[in-house]
Amino acid sequence: MERVIIAGVDRSARSRAAADWAAREALLRGLPLRVVHVSPPDGPDPVHPWPGRPEAVADHVVAELTERHRVLAARGSHLDGAAVPALRAAGEHAELLVLGLRGEGGHAGVAVGSTASALATECGRPVVLVPGTYPGPWRPGRIEGVVLGIDAHDPAVGPVEFAFEAARLHGVRLRAVHCWTLPARAARSPFPVLEEDRAEWEDEEVQVLSDALRPWRGKYPDVDVLEDVRLLPPAQALTHASGNAELVVAGQGATALALLEHARCPVAVVPA
């Protein structure tokens, strides 16, 4: 099985920004890049052909990328069919599947396209979704490198390992965000929560997070880890963190889908 990064593209500037992110990641990991364009099953692409025939879209993007990244090993592929199953099958054995949050067919008021949403939910491999406004290169000026959303009571191996490896590859700090809620009895109580009770519960969550990360700290001793415990809904906490991050890593599920609606940096959605 060939290790490869796949970028799914259409004719939009958003998808080309995602392809550029994928190209930089491929160079960092020493992997080839495969650029894939899928034509719909009901005939040719709609009006406004770019750069001409649908079969040429992927090759056009490859030409742009190799002009910008001279040592990049990349090739283009054109597939016919529905985008979601075609890209899911193409990425079945890929290191990463990368695409924009919204493609050329999306509506202006929709933050996340149907293809991105479906692949984030269904794909068996990590999917990185790149906002259209993201500038491309990792920016050392950002406070956070990689942000990991983790349920410390039941940590999923896939997202945790992906986040630690990403932080190691890029030489940046990993911020592990664990969110918690007040005990049911406190949430139902008509009286305010006592500060000493809240502090005690939070200390317990801090310990749970520390215990969950301990084996990963041992496996990745060179990764600087910041443990962050928040009394917030997970999607809200990760959305806030994305404003100062280069990459947010989350597991598949409702939190990831809610995060994608407001993410301000690329989001890696990783199966457990």
C-alpha positions in Angstrom: 0.0 0.0 0.0 1.5 3.3 -1.1 1.4 6.1 1.6 -0.1 9.2 0.0 -1.9 12.4 0.8 -5.0 13.0 -1.2 -6.5 16.5 -1.9 -10.0 16.6 -3.2 -10.5 19.6 -5.5 -13.1 21.4 -7.6 -12.6 24.7 -9.5 -13.0 27.0 -6.5 -10.2 29.0 -4.9 -11.2 27.4 -1.6 -10.3 23.9 -2.8 -7.0 25.2 -4.2 -6.2 26.7 -0.8 -6.9 23.3 0.7 -4.7 21.6 -1.9 -1.9 24.0 -1.1 -2.2 23.0 2.6 -2.1 19.3 1.5 1.0 20.0 -0.6 2.9 21.5 2.3 1.9 18.6 4.5 3.1 16.1 1.9 6.4 17.8 1.7 6.8 17.8 5.5 5.9 14.1 5.7 8.0 13.1 2.6 4.9 11.7 0.8 3.5 12.0 -2.7 0.4 14.1 -3.2 -2.6 12.9 -5.3 -5.0 15.6 -6.5 -8.5 14.2 -7.2 -11.4 15.9 -9.0 -14.7 14.1 -9.2 -17.3 14.9 -11.9 -21.0 14.4 -11.0 -22.7 11.4 -12.4 -25.5 13.4 -14.1 -23.3 14.9 -16.8 -20.5 17.5 -17.2 -19.8 20.2 -14.7 -22.1 23.1 -14.7 -21.4 26.4 -16.5 -18.3 28.5 -16.0 -15.8 25.7 -17.0 -12.5 26.1 -15.2 -9.9 25.5 -16.6 -11.9 23.8 -19.4 -12.8 20.1 -19.5 -13.5 18.4 -16.1 -10.8 16.0 -16.8 -8.2 18.8 -16.7 -9.1 20.3 -13.3 -6.9 18.1 -11.2 -3.9 18.4 -13.6 -4.4 22.2 -13.6 -4.2 22.3 -9.8 -1.1 20.0 -9.9 0.6 22.4 -12.3 -0.1 25.3 -9.9 1.2 23.4 -6.9 4.4 22.1 -8.6 5.2 25.6 -9.8 4.9 26.8 -6.2 6.6 23.8 -4.6 9.3 22.6 -7.0 10.2 19.4 -5.2 6.6 18.2 -4.7 5.8 14.8 -6.1 2.2 15.2 -7.3 -0.2 13.7 -9.9 -3.8 14.4 -10.8 -6.7 12.0 -11.1 -10.2 12.5 -12.5 -13.0 10.3 -11.3 -16.7 10.1 -12.4 -19.4 9.6 -9.8 -20.8 11.1 -6.6 -18.2 13.0 -4.8 -18.6 11.5 -1.3 -18.3 7.8 -2.2 -15.6 8.5 -4.8 -13.4 10.5 -2.4 -14.1 8.1 0.5 -12.9 5.2 -1.7 -9.9 7.1 -2.9 -8.9 8.0 0.6 -9.5 4.5 2.1 -5.7 3.8 2.5 -4.4 7.4 2.4 -2.4 9.0 5.1 -4.7 12.1 4.9 -7.7 13.2 2.8 -7.7 17.0 2.5 -10.4 19.3 1.1 -12.0 22.7 1.6 -14.8 23.2 4.1 -17.1 24.3 1.2 -16.8 23.6 -2.5 -17.8 25.6 -5.6 -21.4 24.4 -5.4 -22.1 25.6 -1.9 -24.3 28.5 -0.9 -22.8 31.7 0.4 -24.4 31.4 3.8 -23.4 27.7 4.4 -20.1 27.3 6.2 -19.7 23.6 5.7 -20.5 21.9 2.4 -22.4 18.6 2.2 -19.3 16.7 0.9 -17.1 18.0 3.7 -19.7 17.2 6.3 -20.3 13.7 5.0 -16.6 12.8 4.7 -16.0 14.1 8.2 -18.7 11.8 9.4 -18.1 8.7 7.3 -14.5 8.5 6.3 -12.4 5.7 7.8 -9.2 7.7 7.5 -8.2 11.2 8.9 -9.9 14.1 7.0 -8.4 17.6 7.2 -10.9 20.3 6.3 -9.4 23.7 5.5 -11.3 27.0 5.8 -11.3 29.0 2.5 -9.7 32.0 4.2 -6.8 30.1 5.7 -3.5 31.5 4.3 -1.7 28.3 3.8 1.7 28.1 5.6 2.0 27.4 9.3 2.5 30.7 11.1 5.0 30.6 14.0 3.3 33.8 15.4 0.2 31.8 16.4 0.1 31.0 20.1 -1.0 27.4 19.7 0.4 24.8 17.3 -1.9 21.8 17.5 -5.1 21.8 19.7 -6.6 18.4 20.6 -10.1 17.9 21.7 -10.1 15.0 24.1 -12.6 13.3 26.4 -10.2 12.4 29.2 -12.7 9.9 30.7 -12.8 7.9 27.4 -9.9 9.1 25.2 -10.0 7.9 21.6 -6.6 6.6 20.5 -6.9 7.8 16.8 -7.3 11.5 17.5 -4.8 11.6 20.3 -2.1 9.8 18.4 -2.7 12.0 15.3 -2.4 15.2 17.4 0.8 14.1 19.1 2.4 13.1 15.8 1.3 16.4 14.1 2.8 18.4 16.9 6.0 16.3 16.7 6.3 16.7 12.9 5.8 20.5 13.0 7.8 21.1 16.2 5.0 22.9 17.9 3.2 22.8 21.2 0.2 20.5 21.7 -2.7 21.9 23.7 -5.0 19.2 25.0 -8.5 20.5 25.8 -10.8 18.5 28.0 -14.2 19.8 28.8 -16.4 18.9 31.7 -19.8 19.7 33.2 -21.1 20.2 36.7 -22.5 17.1 38.5 -26.2 16.6 37.8 -27.1 17.4 41.4 -25.3 20.8 41.1 -26.8 21.6 37.7 -30.3 20.9 39.1 -29.9 22.8 42.3 -31.6 26.3 42.5 -28.6 27.5 44.6 -25.3 28.8 43.2 -22.4 26.4 43.1 -20.0 27.0 45.9 -16.5 28.0 44.7 -14.8 25.4 46.8 -17.0 22.6 45.3 -16.4 23.8 41.8 -12.6 23.9 42.4 -12.7 20.4 43.9 -14.5 19.0 40.9 -12.2 20.8 38.5 -9.1 19.4 40.3 -10.6 15.9 39.8 -10.9 16.6 36.0 -7.4 18.0 35.8 -6.1 14.7 37.3 -8.2 12.6 34.9 -6.7 14.5 32.0 -3.2 14.2 33.3 -3.6 10.4 33.7 -5.0 10.1 30.2 -2.1 11.9 28.6 0.7 10.3 30.7 1.4 7.4 28.4 1.4 9.7 25.3 3.9 12.0 27.0 6.1 9.0 27.4 5.8 8.0 23.8 6.4 11.6 22.6 8.8 13.1 25.1 9.8 15.9 22.7 6.3 17.3 22.4 5.5 20.2 24.7 2.0 19.6 26.1 -0.3 22.1 27.7 -3.2 20.5 29.6 -6.3 22.7 29.5 -9.5 21.8 31.4 -12.6 23.8 30.5 -16.1 24.1 32.0 -17.6 24.7 28.6 -19.3 22.7 25.8 -16.5 21.0 23.8 -17.4 22.7 20.4 -17.4 26.1 22.0 -14.0 25.6 23.7 -12.4 24.2 20.5 -13.9 27.0 18.3 -12.4 29.5 20.7 -9.0 27.7 20.6 -9.0 27.6 16.8 -8.5 31.3 16.6 -4.9 30.9 17.9 -4.1 27.4 16.5 -2.6 26.0 13.3 -4.6 22.8 13.5 -7.4 21.5 15.7 -7.8 17.7 16.0 -11.2 16.2 17.0 -12.8 12.8 16.8 -15.7 12.0 14.6 -19.1 13.0 16.0 -21.4 15.9 16.9 -18.6 18.0 18.4 -16.5 17.9 15.2 -19.5 18.9 13.1 -20.4 21.8 15.3 -16.7 22.9 15.4 -16.5 23.0 11.6 -19.3 25.6 11.4 -17.1 28.2 13.1 -13.5 26.9 12.8 -10.8 29.5 12.1 -8.0 27.1 11.2 -7.8 23.6 9.5 -9.6 20.9 11.4 -8.5 17.2 11.4 -11.4 14.9 12.0 -9.9 11.5 13.0 -11.7 8.1 13.5 -11.3 6.5 16.9 
